[in-house]
Amino acid sequence: MPVSNPSPATLVWLRRDLRSFDHAALHRALQEGGPVYCAFVFDTPILAGLPREDRRVAFIHATLTELASELEKLGGHLIVRHGDARDVIPALAAELGAATVHANDDYDPQAIARDRAIAAALEQSGRRLCLHKDHVILHKEEVLSQAGKPLTVFTPYKNAWLKKLNLDPSLLAPLHVDPYAARLAPGRSTLPTLAQLGFDDVDLAAIGIEGGMTGGAAAFDAFVPKLAPYGVARDFPAQRGTSQLSLHLRFGTVSIRHVVRTIRDIAAAGHGGDGGAVWLAELIWREFYQQILYHFPHVVRSAFKPVYDRIQWETGAEADAMFAAWCEARTGYPLVDAAMLQLHRTGFMHNRLRMVTASFLVKDLGIDWRRGEAWFALKLNDYELASNNGGWQWAASSGCDAQPFFRIFNPVTQSQKFDAEGTFIKSFLPQLGKLNAKEIHAPWLAPGKAAGYPPPIVQHDVARQRTLERYAVVKA
């Protein structure tokens, strides 16, 4: 009797989905049969230019260490390589005899180009690349207008998104791995050290970060009891009122399906109040910006609304000096400076403060939003192109469904409203500790009590008028 040929090997290429559960690509690969190999590539084109102390690389490394252990418990292992993924993945597939490479979709234009190049290389050797939806609930053409066009205003997008989900609850169904774990290829995990990758070790715990699936689960579990007051608490940086999940959503150490399913279950049980709906809307904003990036990739370098590319931004030595003062927390506006210090020291910035600091750079200093976006891209632990670009273009009024150009945050009134006692400010600017709750928002009005703290680099009222004139010319 002839013996049937075993199933060809399959390779799962892990990218921004660093977990071993509820995983689209891994689930689909295991359904096909085995053996199934799992691999991650420290992609040199992505790593190029990052500082040795980059916190994100340390987070990924810690996460992969945990992931390798979890895969081994399931009977598999993790292969980790360092190189250009365009070369590494086709070579690894050939080495393993993998007929198919499964991966989860990435919507960044550079990632799309990379994936196309890898798909073409695999095809030349009779292999194929299969991409799956995992990073979002709905993607690409799944949420469109009645005319079949991408939605570029958030509220219609949100309503269409919610309608889709209500009509098809299976969108949240978990994609199980455990039942097929016997199909994982056994072996010994390989993981280079951070030093071998050219990076320094970082004490993540010192900045309040726990890597991996354990960290993601802990952050979500800690946030769930805070859902009810979220709609109000999220605006106050001195409170821990936000989810702290953005880093874990970015690298996929939590499942977006599990997160949304949990929120809806809480709401169905009559708990969570308005806070659950507010937070779900924030998650939908995340998907809104992902589909904007996918359908309108020009936003990476240009304004979503082309007219705003005609704005004459401040340039030259004076603008460079102001940009440096913003980066280095020397603007003379305490809330802005404290926020920039939070970013520098921890790699995190509270969402309200992201809006305030972005508005200050663009509309108080008149500096091109792209410079600020690039700085955040370098510094944010949770940096994600779609959300970072969308947030900056929102602040600059150049994006889809952005704030009107005449809406200009006053850094003093924002400080008075959202850090009334100066608690957040003093945690990063202890030299202002002698100022009372009235003085701390504008230290220049309390001479002698803020020694060593710089005066404001611009007068807000004057800068506001200049910005209105700058934008009015474009809108004329």
N, C-alpha and C positions, 0 to 999 in steps of 0.2 A: 504494500500500500504506500503510495507517495506521501511524503511528509510535507504539510503546508508550510509555506514560507512565513516566518514571523513578521509582525508589523514592522515597517521601517521606523527608525528612530525619529523623534520629534524634538525640536529645540524651542524652548520658551525664552525669549529675550526680555528680561526685566528692565524697566526704564524708570518711569515715575509711578510705579505700582509695587512698592517694596514690602509685600506681605505674602503670606502663604494661605490665605483664606479668601473666599468670596472674590475670586480673581478671574476675570473673563478669559484672558489668554491661556492661563494655566488650566482652567476648567475645560475649555474647548480642546486643548491639546490632549489632555488626559482622556477625554471622551473618544478621541480617535484611536487610542490604544497606546502602546508603549514600545520601547522605553522612552520616557520623557526626561530630557535634560533641562536644567535651568541655568541661565547665565546672565551675568551683568557685566557691562563694559564701562570702565572708567574712560570715557571718550575724550581723547586728547584735544580735539578741536574745541570742546566745551571747557575743558580745564585750563586751556591756554590763557594766560593773562590773569588768572586768579591769584590772590596773595597766598603765601605759604600757610598763613593762619586762617584760611577761609573756613568759617564755621560750618558751612553747608557740606563741604567735603568730609569733615569730621562726623557730621550727623549721618551722612550716607554710609560712612565706614562703620559706625557703631550699629546702624540699622542692618547692614549686610551681615555683620557678625551674628546678630540675633537671628536673622532670616536663615542663614546657613545652618544654625543649630536646629531651628524649627523644621527645615526641610529634611535634615538628617533624622529627626524624630519620626517623620512621616515615611522614611525609607529612601529618601533621595539625597541630593547634595547640591551645592551651589558652585558653579564655575565662575570665577572672576578674572577678567582680563583687563589689560591696560594698553590702549592703543586707539587707532582710528576705527570706529565701529564699521565704517564702510569697507574696511579690509578685514577686521576681526570676525564679524558675523558670518560672511560667506566662507571664510577659511575654517571657522569652528564648525559650521554645518557640514562641510566636506569631511573634516576630521572625525566627526561623530557619525557620519553616514545618515544625517537627518534629511529627510525628504521635504520637510516643512518647517518653517520658522514661524512661530506664533508670537505676536507682540500686541500691546494695546496702543491705540491711536494716540498720536501727539499732534497738536494743531498748530504748532509754531512753524512758520514758513521754512526755516532752516531744517527743522526736523522732517518736514514733509519732503523736502529735496533729498535729504539723507536717505530716507526710507525708500524713495523712488530709485535711488542709485543702488541700494542694497537689493531691492526687488529685482532690478535688471541683472545684477551680478549673479543672484541666485538662479534666475531663469536660465542663464547661459549654461548652468550645470544641471539643468533639469529639476531644480528645486523651486519652491515658491514661498513668498512671504504673505502671511495672513494677518490682517490687522483687525482689532476688536474694540468696541466701545467699552471703556471702563472708568475713565477719569471723570465722566459726567453722566447724568441720567439721560439727557437728550442731546444730540449733537448733529452737526452738519446740516442736512436738509430735513431734519425731523421736526423743526419748529419754523414754519414759514407763514407768510401772509396768505390770504385767500387767493391772491394772484400768483402764489408760488415764489414770492421774493423773500429774501432775508428781512427780518424785522429789525429796525434800527432805533426803535423807541422802546424803552424798557417795559412800561406798563402793558402794552399789547403783547409783548413777548412773554411777560410773566403770566398773563391770563391764558395765553395759548399753551404755555408750558404746563400750567396747572390743569388745564382741560385735558391735555394729552395724558397726564399722569392719572387723572381720575378715571379716564376711559380705559386705561391699561395698567392696572396695579402690578402686573407681572414685570413691569420695568424695574421694580424694586426687589424682585425675587433674588435671593442669594445664589451665587454661582459656586456650588460646592466643590471642594477639592478632596476632602477626606475620603469619600466613598471610592475614589479612584486612585488613592495613594499608592496602591501596590504596583501601579504602572510607572511610578517614578524610577529613574535609573539610579541604582545604588552607587555609592562612591564616596570619596573623601573631598570635602570642600576645600577650595583653594582661595586664599584671600591675602593679597599683599598688604604690607604695613603702610601706614600713612607716610612714613619716611621713604619707603620704596616708591611711593607715588609722587614724592617731592613736596609733601605737605607736613605741617606741624600738627602735633596732637593738641586738642583743645579741650579744656575742662567744661563740658557742656552743662554739667550740674551747677556750676558756678553762675551760669546765666539762666538757670531755671528750665533747662531743656533735658528731656529724657527721650532718647532715640527709640526707633523701632516700633513694632506693633504694640509692645508693652506701654511705651510712652503715649502712643496715639489713643489706646484704650483708656489709660489713666486720665488723659486730658478730657476726653469725651465724657467719661463717668463723672468727673468733677464738675463739668459744665451743666449736665442735664438738670440737676436741682436748681440751677440758676436761670433756667429758661424763662420763668414767669416775669422776673424784673428786667430781662435783657433789653427790652425796648427803650428803657430809660437808662439803666446802668451802663450800657455800652458807650455812652457819650462822655463818661468821666474817667480820665486816664489814671487817677489815683486809686480807682477801684479796679478789682479784677472781675470786671463785668462782661468781658468778651470771652469767646470760646477757647482761645489759645490753640485752635485746631488748624490754622492756616498752613503751618509748616507740615503737618501730618497729611492734610489734603493735598498739598503740593507734591509730596513724595509718595503718596498712596499707602502710608502705613495704617490708614483707616480706609474703610470702604464707604464711598459716597452713598451706595445703596443702603447700607446699614444705617448710616447717619440719617438720611431722609426718612427711611422706614421708621426709625425710632421716634423722630419728631412727629410724624403723622400718627403713630400709635399713641403717643402721649396726648396729642390733641383729641383723638377719638375717645380717649378715656376721660376727657374733660379737664385735663391738667395742662399746664404750660402757659395758659392765658394768652394774651396778645404777644408775649415774648417769643413764643414758638413760631408764630406767623411772621414776625419781624425777622427772626434769624433765617427762616426758610427763604424769605425774600432776598437776604444777603447771599445765600447759596445760589439762588437763581441769577443774581447779578453776576456771580462768578461764571456761570454757564453762558450768560448773555455776552460777556466779553470774550469768551472762548469762541463763540460762533461769529462774533464780529471779526476777530483775528482770522478765522478760517475763510470767511467770505470776502474780507477786505484787507488782504495782507499789506496793502500800501500803508496802513496805519503804523507799521513798524518804524518807518522813516519819515512819514508825512502826516499832516493833519487829516483826520477823517473827513472834515469839511475843507476842501481845497482852498477856499477863500482865506482861511487862517494861515496858510503858508505865506501870505503876503505881509504878515506882520513884521515890522521892523523892530527886532529885539535889540536890547542894549549889547554892545560889543566893545572890544578894546580892553585896555589895562584896567580901567575903573570897573568895568563889568566883571572882569576876572577876579578882581580884589573882592567885590561884593559876593561873588559866587563862593570864593574861598571862605569868607566870613560865615556864609550860610552853612557850608559843609562843616566848618570847625566850631560852630555854635558860638559865634561872636557877633550876632546881629544886634544885640542890645534889647531884644524883646524876649523876656524870660521864657514864655511858653514855647516859642520857636526854638530857642537854644536848648531848653531842657529836652524837647523832643528829639533834636538832632544828637544830643548826648546819649539819649536812650538808644537810638539807632546805632551809634558808634560803639557803645559799650556792650550791647546785648544782641544786636542784629534784629531787634524787634522794634516796631513803632506802633503805638495805638492808632486805630483807624481814624478817629477824630483828628489826631495830630498829623496824620498823613495829609489830610485835606488842608489843615491850617498851614503846614510848612510848604506844601506845594503852592497854595495860593500866595503865600508870602514871596516865594521865589519868582513866580511868574508875574504877579500883579502888584507887588510892592517894589521888587527889584527890577522887573522888566526883563528877566532873563529867560531865554528859550526853554520851554518845558522839557525838551529833549536832554538838556544837560542835567536837569534834576532827575529825570527818569533813569538816565545812565548811572547816576550816583546811587539811587535806590537799588538798581539792579546789582550793583557791586556789593552793597551793604546788607540788604534784607535777607534774613534766613529763609523767608517764605517767598522769595522772588519768583514770580511767574509772569512771563511776558504779557499775556493777555490782560491780566488784572492790573499789572503795573502800568502798562500803556493806557488801558482804559481809565484808570484813576487819574493819571497825569493829564490826559486829554480832557477829562471831565473838569479838572481844576482850571485848565487853560481855556476852557470853553470851545475847544477845537474838535471835541469828540462827538460821537453820536449821543443824543439825549444828555448833553452836558449842561452844566449850570450856565445861565446867561452871562455874557461877558461883563455886564455891569454889576454882577454879584461878586463882591470883593470882601473877603473875610478881614475884619479888623482884629489884629492879633491881641490887642489889649482887651476888647470886649469878649473875644473868645476865651481869653484867659479868665476874666472875671466870671463868666458864665459857667465854664466847665472845670475850673480849678479854683473856686472862689477863695478858699483858705490858703492857696499856694502850696498845698501838700505835695503834689506831684513836682512842682517847680523846685521846691526845697530839697527833694530827694536827689536831684541831679545838680542843683546849684546851691550847695550849702553856704556859699558866701553871701547869699541873700537871706540867710536865716534871721537876721535882725529886723527885717522888714515885716510890718504887720500885714494883715489880709487886704488892706486897702492899698498899701504902698507897693506890694510885691509885683503887681501887674505892670507898673510903670516906674521902675526904680529911679529914673532920671528926675522924677518929681520929689524925690526924698534925698537930696544931696547930703553926702557925708555918711549915709547909712548903707551904701552899696559900694564900698571901696573896692577897686579892682575890677568891677564889672563895667563893660564898655557902654558908652551912650548908644542910642539907636542909630543905625547906619543910614536910615532914611526916616523922614517924617511921613507917617501913614497917610495923612490927608493930602499932602502934596503928591505922594506916589500914586494915590488913588486917582487923582485928577489926571495925572500923566497917562495912566493906564486907560482911562476912559477915552482920552484923545487918541491913544495908539490904536485902540480897537475901533473907534468911530470911523477912522480913515478907511479901515478895511471894510467896514460894513456899509460905507456910503455907496 
